[in-house]
């Protein structure tokens, strides 16, 4: 009696086709009951195949195949015995392990034209035994599409969602701990507290005006670029408004102290200013109708400065008016309240007249214009234009009635430049003692702080607002 041998779904092909779908291990060498199909040539259907397969960076080759497991039964044409199984036109693979679907009952292998048999009986005379005897059944690796996805896939999806949630939480916590404009974006009150400005309302205009004649801040290192420009501006305004130490700002913003120094220096050189004569006359307030040729209202202010160790320097920067070592600067505003001139800072012992001459403003004045100053500015011979100044007795017992009226009128108009200086002193940096280590860039900081007054919310005089 001849001994019976069994072989199971073993193909004699030397090069086996295999399925390119992730998590599918189907191969023509061990699954002769399956058919393997090329990607279609039609562009739209081919694209749908590629999308459904879910292979990132996938390159389709000449031997790339998708097995028949991933197509619905009605999309496959069952051939006659011995023929090739083909797909219907427009068929798209839709059955995958990661799908949640229920597949209708599919015909078994025997029922499909009885083309393939799971057990093929052969005798020793018909087949040469080259692979050894097989006495046990092989397990067929077939997806069970009527069940839910594998637990590993569900767990992987859950972990991805958990990672996304954790990343969002980390970002929110970092945002709460790190100072910046985004942290206070929902509160104009908080932004005004830290900057004296409502940035959202004034930033666009500020950038448009300053970029026309100023260069943007140079970002020389990657650490400087770690802050957005609007956050750099926010940091700079914190520095001016709150007089916060640079090492404190570095800790609050999560950057190095040297980066804070570079940001402060960059933004100190960023702003430009100026106002044409035509604009001055266009926005001239009615209160200046008797002084319509006024181009600028000038006044001086003093900033307290840390006492230097050198006695010679102490004598130069000491101000008898403030009884402290000071730096002195001049501010000029046009009649409608905008700052248009800021002088460099000089030693506190310099006189107002000398400061006006040294500042160079006389070169900017025209003969048909006029300036308005305090009675201490005896500069009629130093400027090429008319000077409006309150009268003083000069050895007389009293002033005449016309001089009294003019003095009161000029003093009433000049009070606005004093209000402007008071706004400047709201920046705590200039309302406290300035340390010696800031001497290198104090001029730039002073100029920028004065120019930022033009962007503060609310006009200097409400009646002048247009």
PyMOL commands that set and color helices and strands:
alter all, ss='L'
color gray80, all
select helices_A, chain A and resi 43-53+68-70+73-75+151-177+181-184+188-195+199-211+222-225+229-242+246-253+257-268+277-282+286-291+311-317+352-359+361-364+401-424+428-430+436-438+442-455+462-464
alter helices_A, ss='H'
color red, helices_A
select strands_A, chain A and resi 5-7+36-38+65-67+76-77+86-87+120-122+294-304+318-319+324-333+339-342+346-347+370-373+386-389
alter strands_A, ss='S'
color yellow, strands_A
deselect
rebuild
show_as cartoon
